[in-house]
Amino acid sequence: MTKDSSRRDFIKLMSVAGIAITGLPIACSNAKSVLAKPKEENLVFLFQGDSITDGNRGRNEDPNHILGHGYCFSVCSRIGTDFPQYGFKFINRGISGNTISDLEKRWQADTLDFKPDVLSLLIGINDVNALIEGKQDALDVKMFESTYRKLLTSVVQQKPNILIVLGLPFFFASGWRKDQYAKWHPLTIERAAVIRKIAADFNAVLIDYPKVFEDAQQLAPIDYWIWDGIHPTVFGHELMAREWIKRVSNRLTFLK
């Protein structure tokens, strides 16, 4: 591979990830001259969801593992590093295996009680799994939507100016679930469509993770990014983190 072709591949990768070559992570630059000052201090960022958000996070106050080892960790580490003087707080309350119903049961303690200023939510793939496995408590798409809306309504009532960030669930034909695509994909798309509507109704930032992974396949097979149809690899989580910051920076402009 020549130096020119290597450079072209690098530029293409940055483009897919949504980052301009001139805009690499701010922490690598002179923070005093580059970073904009946030309008607000002491913001609470709360990440909610299932195993993808959980990232095998610690269940105690050990700061080395408390944010998990996925996209949540990457997002928070960058913002926290770039803006240490503004008192931001970062919380991960994703729990592996959670459905929207599970989230509802712990919503007060794990969401409302933290009084978040920024709420990031990625949920829905385990609701698809519940339907596929025929679980008794599985919700159809209408109940999924009504429960989802109920949870978001409660946070808006508590804090009308809250910034809500909603991620679309995804499923790809990779790993040991590769042959299950025909079952999983339509149900996942159905819930993603619901979340799109909800995002518009709640003036939320929408993160189209499926599109991120579709684009990433221009560079490497899906198994490079998602190892079992559902869970991203280290590299997949990095793509998610970059997309999260890119989209949220349209509302929290200091992130740019």
URMOHU-V783493 format. One record per residue. N is the residue number from 1. RES is the residue in one letter. PHI is phi in radians with two decimals (none if undefined). OMEGA is omega in degrees with one decimal (none if undefined). D_LAST is the distance of its C-alpha to the last C-alpha in whole Angstrom. Layout:
n->[N/N]
res->[RES/RES]
phi->[PHI/PHI]
omega->[OMEGA/OMEGA]
d_last->[D_LAST/D_LAST]
This chain:
n->[1/2/3/4/5/6/7/8/9/10/11/12/13/14/15/16/17/18/19/20/21/22/23/24/25/26/27/28/29/30/31/32/33/34/35/36/37/38/39/40/41/42/43/44/45/46/47/48/49/50/51/52/53/54/55/56/57/58/59/60/61/62/63/64/65/66/67/68/69/70/71/72/73/74/75/76/77/78/79/80/81/82/83/84/85/86/87/88/89/90/91/92/93/94/95/96/97/98/99/100/101/102/103/104/105/106/107/108/109/110/111/112/113/114/115/116/117/118/119/120/121/122/123/124/125/126/127/128/129/130/131/132/133/134/135/136/137/138/139/140/141/142/143/144/145/146/147/148/149/150/151/152/153/154/155/156/157/158/159/160/161/162/163/164/165/166/167/168/169/170/171/172/173/174/175/176/177/178/179/180/181/182/183/184/185/186/187/188/189/190/191/192/193/194/195/196/197/198/199/200/201/202/203/204/205/206/207/208/209/210/211/212/213/214/215/216/217/218/219/220/221/222/223/224/225/226/227/228/229/230/231/232/233/234/235/236/237/238/239/240/241/242/243/244/245/246/247/248/249/250/251/252/253/254/255/256]
res->[M/T/K/D/S/S/R/R/D/F/I/K/L/M/S/V/A/G/I/A/I/T/G/L/P/I/A/C/S/N/A/K/S/V/L/A/K/P/K/E/E/N/L/V/F/L/F/Q/G/D/S/I/T/D/G/N/R/G/R/N/E/D/P/N/H/I/L/G/H/G/Y/C/F/S/V/C/S/R/I/G/T/D/F/P/Q/Y/G/F/K/F/I/N/R/G/I/S/G/N/T/I/S/D/L/E/K/R/W/Q/A/D/T/L/D/F/K/P/D/V/L/S/L/L/I/G/I/N/D/V/N/A/L/I/E/G/K/Q/D/A/L/D/V/K/M/F/E/S/T/Y/R/K/L/L/T/S/V/V/Q/Q/K/P/N/I/L/I/V/L/G/L/P/F/F/F/A/S/G/W/R/K/D/Q/Y/A/K/W/H/P/L/T/I/E/R/A/A/V/I/R/K/I/A/A/D/F/N/A/V/L/I/D/Y/P/K/V/F/E/D/A/Q/Q/L/A/P/I/D/Y/W/I/W/D/G/I/H/P/T/V/F/G/H/E/L/M/A/R/E/W/I/K/R/V/S/N/R/L/T/F/L/K]
phi->[none/-1.39/-1.10/-1.15/-1.19/-1.10/-1.16/-1.09/-1.11/-1.12/-1.11/-1.11/-1.09/-1.11/-1.15/-1.09/-1.34/1.46/-2.20/-1.31/-1.07/-1.45/-2.20/-1.13/-0.73/-1.05/-1.05/-1.43/-1.81/-1.34/-1.03/-1.13/-1.65/-1.81/-1.37/-1.42/-1.44/-1.07/-1.24/-2.16/-1.91/1.02/-1.21/-1.83/-1.76/-2.05/-1.86/-2.17/2.67/-1.93/-1.12/-1.13/-1.42/-0.86/0.99/1.00/-1.13/-1.23/-1.86/-2.31/-1.64/-1.08/-1.19/-1.31/-2.26/-1.15/-1.73/1.39/-2.34/-2.31/-1.07/-1.03/-1.01/-1.14/-1.07/-1.19/-1.13/-1.24/-1.12/-1.12/-1.25/-1.35/-2.29/-1.18/-1.50/-1.82/1.20/-1.17/-2.09/-2.12/-2.29/-2.00/-2.19/-1.17/-2.30/-0.98/1.53/-1.19/-1.81/-1.10/-1.19/-1.07/-1.12/-1.04/-1.12/-1.96/-1.05/-1.09/-1.27/-1.77/-2.33/-1.05/-1.15/-1.47/0.85/-1.17/-1.61/-2.22/-1.99/-1.88/-2.27/-2.31/-2.62/2.38/-1.23/-1.32/-1.19/-1.13/-1.05/-1.08/-1.19/-1.11/-1.46/1.19/-1.20/-1.10/-1.66/-1.14/-1.75/-1.30/-1.15/-1.19/-1.23/-1.02/-1.13/-1.13/-1.18/-1.01/-1.13/-1.07/-1.13/-1.19/-1.03/-1.16/-1.30/-1.20/-1.12/-1.28/-2.48/-1.00/-1.62/-1.06/-1.67/-1.78/-2.12/-1.98/-1.67/-1.46/-1.18/-2.58/-2.56/-2.30/-1.37/-2.53/1.03/-1.28/-1.69/-0.97/-1.41/-1.71/-0.97/-1.08/-1.43/-1.36/-1.04/-1.05/-1.19/-1.18/-1.07/-1.06/-1.28/-1.11/-1.12/-1.08/-1.17/-1.03/-1.12/-1.10/-1.02/-1.14/-1.19/-1.80/0.92/-1.64/-1.34/-1.80/-1.91/-1.56/-1.08/-0.98/-1.13/-1.02/-1.30/-1.11/-1.15/-1.13/-1.26/-1.20/-1.87/-2.73/-1.04/-1.04/-1.12/-1.24/-1.76/-2.35/-1.64/-2.47/1.57/-2.12/-1.66/-1.21/-1.37/-0.95/-1.24/-1.14/-1.11/-1.13/-1.06/-1.09/-1.09/-1.11/-1.18/-1.04/-1.11/-1.04/-1.28/-1.21/-1.14/-1.22/-1.90/-1.71/-1.13/-1.16/-1.19/-1.24]
omega->[179.7/177.2/-179.3/-179.6/177.4/179.5/178.8/178.1/179.7/179.6/179.3/178.9/179.3/178.9/178.3/-178.9/176.7/-178.2/177.3/-179.3/179.8/-176.7/176.9/-173.7/-172.2/-177.2/179.6/-175.8/175.1/-171.6/-175.3/-175.8/-173.0/-169.9/174.4/179.4/176.5/177.1/-177.9/175.7/175.4/177.3/176.1/177.1/179.9/177.2/-177.2/175.7/-174.9/-174.2/-178.9/175.8/179.7/177.8/-179.0/-179.4/175.8/179.6/174.6/-175.4/178.0/-175.0/-179.3/-174.3/-168.3/-178.8/179.8/-175.7/179.8/-176.8/178.3/178.0/-176.8/178.7/-175.5/-179.2/180.0/-178.5/-179.8/178.7/-176.7/-175.4/-175.4/-173.1/-173.1/171.6/178.7/177.4/-176.9/-175.4/174.1/176.5/172.8/178.0/-178.3/177.5/-175.7/168.4/177.0/177.7/176.4/-179.7/178.8/-177.1/-177.0/-174.4/-178.8/-175.1/-172.3/177.2/-173.8/-177.3/178.5/-179.9/-175.9/171.2/175.7/179.0/177.6/-174.1/173.3/-175.3/172.9/-175.5/176.6/172.3/174.5/179.2/-179.8/178.0/-178.8/179.8/177.5/-179.9/-174.2/-176.8/179.3/-179.0/172.5/-172.3/179.3/178.3/174.9/-178.9/-177.6/177.8/178.4/-179.8/179.1/-179.7/-179.3/177.3/-178.4/179.8/177.9/176.9/179.5/-177.5/-174.7/-177.5/-179.0/173.8/-178.8/179.1/-176.0/177.7/176.6/176.0/-176.1/173.2/179.3/-179.2/-179.4/176.0/-174.8/176.4/-174.6/-177.4/-178.3/-174.4/-176.7/178.8/-171.8/-169.3/-178.3/179.6/177.8/178.3/179.8/179.4/176.3/178.7/176.5/-177.9/175.2/179.4/-179.3/179.6/179.1/-177.8/-178.1/179.8/-176.9/169.8/179.8/177.6/-177.0/179.7/177.7/179.6/178.4/-177.8/174.5/179.5/-176.7/-179.6/171.4/-174.3/-177.8/179.0/-175.9/179.6/176.0/-175.2/-178.7/-168.0/-177.3/-178.7/-172.8/-170.4/179.1/168.6/174.7/-176.8/176.5/177.2/178.3/175.7/179.4/-179.3/-179.8/179.8/178.9/-179.0/179.6/-176.5/-177.6/179.9/174.1/179.3/172.7/-167.8/179.0/178.5/178.6/none]
d_last->[34/33/30/29/29/27/25/25/24/21/20/21/20/16/16/18/15/12/11/11/14/12/9/11/10/9/12/14/13/14/12/14/13/9/8/8/11/11/13/15/17/19/17/19/17/20/20/23/25/28/28/25/23/26/26/29/27/30/32/32/30/30/26/26/27/26/23/24/24/22/18/18/19/16/13/15/15/12/11/14/14/11/12/16/17/16/19/17/19/19/22/23/26/26/30/31/33/32/33/32/35/35/31/33/36/33/31/32/32/29/27/28/30/26/25/21/19/17/19/18/21/23/27/29/31/33/34/35/37/39/40/41/43/45/44/46/43/40/39/39/36/37/37/34/32/34/34/30/30/32/30/27/29/30/26/26/29/28/25/24/21/20/17/18/17/20/20/23/26/27/30/31/34/34/35/38/37/37/41/39/37/39/39/36/34/35/35/31/31/33/30/27/29/29/26/24/27/26/22/23/25/23/20/18/15/17/17/19/20/23/22/19/23/25/22/22/26/26/26/28/30/29/31/28/25/28/31/33/32/30/28/25/26/24/22/22/20/17/17/17/14/12/12/12/8/8/10/9/6/8/10/8/6/5/4/0]
